Amino acid sequence: MPERPPPNPVPQSSIPGYRPAPYLTRGNKWLLASFFFIPTISYIWLKRLEAKSRQENKIMEEEGRKNWIQTERQRLASKDLSVTVGRSGGGV
């Protein structure tokens, strides 16, 4: 059985000493990395922004509720509860 030569990872070329350029050049690597990292980072940033906005809305609603309750209490406390007593004109 004839022995096979070990597989050569570099493709053979008819030009001696010529090595073809690698498929993933530096520019291609940056492009592929940007396809993954830019959307991921954007998603994370937008989620944090949304969470911050929700938190601010929640705080504003709580402050609004507290102010509303306080004004209602003040309105009820300052309300004149006196009743005018007069003759009804009829009765027993």
RADADA-V661725 format. One record per pair of residues at least 12 apart in sequence whose ideal C-beta (glycine too) atoms are under 8 Angstrom apart, sorted by the first residue. I is the first residue (numbers start at 1). GAP is how many residues later the second one is. Records with the same first field share a line. If there is no record, write none. Layout:
# RADADA-V661725
I = GAP + GAP
This chain:
# RADADA-V661725
none
